[in-house]
Amino acid sequence: MVDYEFSLSYLDFRDETLLHEIREVLWKSPKLISEFIAAVDDLTQEEIDLLTAWEKHHIKGKFMLIKHTPIDSIFMCLEKSKEARLYAVKGMTSSIASSMKRKLPVVLETVLLPFKDVIIYDSFITANPIEFDSEFVKLTKKQYIESEEKYGIVAKF
């Protein structure tokens, strides 16, 4: 078990490279969240519930950013082990549309997380620099429509 209080006091949380490395370790072993909860005794029940939800309900993987709406952005899961579900994802401090100024669709990698009654991402998005031809865009729209009809759009976990 890690001594979190000691370890966290020496981290520079402004170092995005370090934060990305920590994030990669965490999502390779999400049980670290339970260990953290057990090791720290001053968390509120709300914080414990949120961290537990992240451990149990996160989705790490590849997604296709399909479209932006006025309140969120629609991601389609591209993981082979999961069906092409659609997720309504909100930005944490600003809309995803304002920070992702690229022609859609865009293939990206991130981690989706529950937060209260919405879905957010873990603040890191890696977008692949691929542009798609019109045939692929048509196929994507068709798959989007089929997925929306079959499952709807998941707005909370």
Buried (B, 14 or more C-beta within 10 A) or exposed (E): EEEBEEEEEEEEEEEEEEBEEBBEEBBEEBEBBEEBBEEBEEBEEEEEEBBEBBBEEBBBBBBBBBBBEEEBBBBBBBEEEEEBBBBBBBBEEEBBBEEBEEEBBBBBBBBBBBBEEBBBBBBBBEEEEEEBEEEEBEEBEEBBEEBBEEEEBBBEB
